[in-house]
Amino acid sequence: MLIAIGAILKWAVTAQVNGFNIQTAGTVVFVVGLVGLALSIMYTFWWSSPRRDVYDETRVVRRPPPAA
């Protein structure tokens, strides 16, 4: 969403405002959106991968049969 808003502000808006550059703000929003996209892709594929160091915590207790 931020990428689309930043692209619109950067390349589609032609209005001029005193003291505020809309195209620069669009570039900043666009870059923040790209960084967020990159972080979400890294989280999805690398950080949330199944852990290989997970141990099974179950215990098996064997008791001798009762004395007759």
Secondary structure, 3 states (H helix, E strand, C coil): CHHHHHHHHHHHCCCCECCECHHHHHHHHHHHHHHHHHHHHHHHHHHCCCCCCCCCCCCCCCCCCCCC
